[in-house]
């Protein structure tokens, strides 16, 4: 699996950017926790959806 990250810092210091999978699916994130959720939810061969990533309760 290959994921390309485009990351920048906002004026208030927050990490924001996008994660693009090898299939071309893109997910925009704002904040470290959102980035970690995107990476955690990646499944080989499954495209990311744009917008929020649904989370299952733990």
KACORNOR-V581389 format. One record per backbone hydrogen bond with DSSP energy under -1.0 kcal/mol. CO is the residue of the C=O (numbers start at 1). NH is the residue of the N-H. E is the energy in kcal/mol with one decimal. If there is no record, write none. Layout:
{{CO/NH/E} {CO/NH/E}}
This chain:
{{2/22/-1.0} {4/20/-2.7} {6/18/-1.9} {8/16/-2.7} {10/13/-2.4} {14/10/-2.9} {15/31/-3.5} {16/8/-2.8} {17/29/-2.5} {18/6/-2.6} {19/27/-2.1} {20/4/-3.0} {21/24/-1.9} {25/21/-2.5} {27/19/-2.3} {29/17/-2.2} {31/35/-1.9} {32/36/-2.5} {33/37/-2.2} {34/38/-2.3} {35/39/-2.3} {36/40/-2.7} {37/41/-2.3} {43/46/-2.5}}
